[in-house]
Amino acid sequence: MSELSLMFSGAFLAATLLPGGSEVLLIALLNQAPETWFSLVVVATIGNTLGAMTSFYLGRLGRFAKSPEELSGTKYAKGLSLIDRYGVWALLLSWAPVIGDILCLLAGWLKLPLSASFLMILVGKTIRYLLIVAAVMHWFT
């Protein structure tokens, strides 16, 4: 499996509700081939964004199972309050551990606009990967 397909798979799975951290994989691949940083960022961002959109659509499907009142006192309460306060802009935090997956799921569940949600998720995840690459390149040079 090539580095790019490994990065895509790792990033996709890390963005769904499955446990995993694509950051460690990105750092390891950067250490092996730092000149591929741009390709790794692009592939990681695409994989992670598509994984987040999978959670978004799972949220849309889950809407049939629970009402807003049923979610308010659960582990989703923090995510609900962020989305209530900031709307689609809260999805810029879709990269954050624990809360990011929940935000994507809730965005779909709350039927936030697809295109705006996709854009905010893409931007947030791109910035996160670029910051990781910048830190790794600075640290190791």
Residue, then its C-alpha position, 0 to 999 in steps of 0.5 A: m500500500s502506498e503512503l498516500s493510500l495509507m494516509f487516505s485510509g487512516a484519515f478517513l477512518a479517524a474522522t468517523l466514529l471509529p477511534g484512530g489518530s491520523e496525526v500520528l500517521l501523518i507525522a510518521l509519513l512526513n519523517q519518511a519522506p518530507e518532500t511529499w508534505f503537500s500530497l500528504v496534506v491533500v490526501a489526509t484532508i480529503g480522506n478526513t473530510l469524507g470521513a466527517m461527511t460520513s458521520f454527517y450523513l449518519g446523523r441525518l439517518g439518526r434523525f429518525a431515531k431520536s428527538p432533540e429533547e432526547l439528546s439534550g441531556t446526553k454526551y451530545a449536549k456540548g456539541l448541541s450547545l456549540i452548534d446552537r451558538y455558532g451554527v455551521w461555523a462550529l464545524l471549523l472544530s470538526w478536527a478536534p478530538v472527541i467533540g469533532d466527530i460529535l459536531c459532524l454527526l449533530a450537523g447532519w442530525l440538525k440538518l445544517p446546510l450540506s454545502a456550508s457544512f462541507l466547506m467548514i469541515l474542509v477548511g478546519k481539517t485543512i488548517r489542522y493538517l497544515l499546522i501539523v506539517a508546519a510544526v513537524m517541518h520546523w521541529f525537524t529542520 
